[in-house]
Amino acid sequence: MTPAPVIIAVDGRSGAGKTTLAVELAARLRQHHKVSLFHLEDIYPGWNGLMPGIERYVGTVLKPLSSGEAAEWTSWDWEKHYDGGLNVTLPAEIVIVEGVGAAADAARPMLDAVVWVESPGDDRRRRALTRDGSTYEPYWDSWAAQEDEWLSTDEVVGAADVRVQNLADGSAPDDVLQALMYMPSVAAVLSPELSARRGLQLRSERLEATPDAARLFESLYGQSANAVWLDSSNASAVAGRSQAAARSRFSILADDGGTFGQSVLHRSGTTHVTAGSATVSTSGPFFRWLDSVWGRRAVRAPRGYDGPFTLGWLGYLGYELKRETGGNDVAADTPDAALLFAGRAVVLDHREQAVWLLALEAPDAEEWFREARTAVEAAATPAAAVADVPSVLSGTVPEFVSRDSATDYKRKIEDSQHEISEGNSYEICLTTTLEAPARDLDPWASYLSLRRRNPAPFASYLRFGELVVASTSPERFLRILSDGGMRAEPIKGTRRRSSDASEDAALRHDLETSLKDRAENIMIVDLLRNDLSHFAIPGSVTVSRLCAIESYATVHQMVSTIDAHLRPGAPRAEALAAAFPAGSMTGAPKISSMDILDQLESGPRGIYSGAIGYFSLNAATDLAVVIRTLVVNPDSAGGRTLSLGVGGAITSDSAADDEYEEIRTKAFGVLSTLGAEFPG
């Protein structure tokens, strides 16, 4: 008896392309493994034998193979319509079983992975009849009825680990193999394939150009279902080598196209990774999954390239991931995390006025370089400058409704202060959400207007299908460099800007000298010093800037900088989790404050208060706090909802009227761009 094999079932309705997929998948796996392949069509007892065939398969084939024993089974003679000869299927390192019912309920306890293959009904019928000719045609309807009956009582589709939309273009086997590598139950045996995937080569090309970034993004990724633009939209206003200029030096534009492109959605403990036509679902904490795909140096930066991003994952982490870091489990309307893997990207170096094209070596890399080079050149011509931002709305201005009326929000401020007086918190970052029907609002036009009106170092535009995030965040959550350098830059303390220079200077001075705002800021600095210390080299945690004032288009803000150095070998995803969510959005102490906020706030925060940024292949990350951010999300009624989160820090000496005015100030830059007003 040999060791128990890894068994992969390829299931789906007739004509979905299971057989071809299984054969091609086996061929790829045979490069490194011994593989056995079993087809259920050899064992079904006739055209009305789906359920008896499943029973035969489970009892005579799957049970012995799953124990590492040879399977002896009786084939079906389709010409004589009776049992045929005795056959033997030997166990191997990997066994692939394919056919309708391969992953039936009785089989699933013995399977390591279930692949469900999907295809439109018309395509399935055409493929099946093309394969089997007139032999199958008289039985198509009766066999389909058996499939319907089976599927009505078996949750096989929902139980599938990998779901494939088989386009019959030859891409499915590679997509499935890539998806299987994310499954812990299979990953161990696929170590040779994983090693090959990690042997990545980074190609690069530098162009001396200053393209219009918006036009370039629209040209390259305007039609991409998933795309990300990490946009240092205030780069032109912070020239030089200051800290502000360093934060705004690079912009990154990418989608999930090409050989290596993938996307990830995580909801309530399940991670869904899509690689081409295949989607794999795995259960477990998101940060554990992140640790499996990020945190080790996989590529080297090109010579002369100063950017910290060398391709990798880009997107957002939602606030509700706090369930993994000491917070309560709260369900949100948006995915808890959405990322795409960029195997190629355009990086704008605003300081050097240069463009870097980055791509992992792949068969389609050369074609992409040509397309990207052409797009950069076109976007760099004077005529390419966006003279007029497209209209945000073609109809009515959105009318926002707040989760909390002014009275309700002020009452919650009092409740927060009661919790502080009871010693349950020192500072509570109380938030609310403004919502409106999106109707005919154009998210892309909205973002272009936002970035023009309120440029920021960590602005971003994210599109994941129908979900769109348009952010003008000024706040860095956490940066970890490839060499382990860590930095957090919390913002606490806000004043509006004024068009009158004297009044504006007075507002800035008022913030600078405010004891209350300094106290808020310093409490969060202490919290972040503690967060970073969990994985930092002892003694490396320092505060290099305390309560500095930075001015943006619509607000003055108080900012501090905490630096540290990651311990060699420390897991970077865990270091990130130790600091998540940003302390500036929770209060201090963090876990107690989050618990209080779950009781006070009237719903989930979703993407708001989370983080947006990248996880690079050189083990670096740079994440912004999700504030000043519009989210457009499909709703259950077939429409779209527009939302904006706002909030502020509550301390024992907060004045309710002033705190409410602060959230109005924070919302002004976004709402005014849309022509909307603060509700109430």
ABEGO torsion letter per residue (X at the ends): XBBBBBBBBBBEBBGAGAAAAAAAAAAAAAAABBBBBBBAAAABBEAAAAAAAAAAAAAAAAAAAAAGBBBBBBBBBAAAGBBBBBBBBBBBABBBBBEBGAABAAAAAABABBBBBBBBAAAAAAAAAAAAEAAAAAAAAAAAAAAAAAAAABAAAAABABBBBBAGAGAAAAAAAAAAAABAAAAAAAAAAAAAAABBBBBBBBBBBBBBAAAAAAAAAAABABBBBBBBAAAAAABEABAAAAAAABBBBBBABEAABBBBBBBGGBBBBBBEABBBBBBEBAAAAAAAABGBBABBBBBGBABABAEEBBEBBBAAAAAAAGBBBBBBABBABBBBBBABBBBBBAAAGBBBBBBBBBAAAAAAAAAAAAAAAAAABAAABBABBBBABABBBBBBBBABBAAAAAAAAAAAAAAAAAGABABBBBBBBBBBBAEABBAAAAAAAAAAABBBAABBBBBBEABBBBBBBABBABBBBAAGBBBBBBBBEBBBBBABAAAAAAAAAAAAABAAAAAAAAAAAAAAAAAAAAABBBGABBBABBGBBBBBAABBBBBBBBBBBBBBGBBAAAAAAAAOBBAAAAEOBAAAAAAAAAAABAEBAEABGBBBEBBBAAGBBBBBBBBGBBBBBBBAAGBBBBBBBBBBBBBAABBAAAAAAAAAAAAAAAAAAAGBBBBX
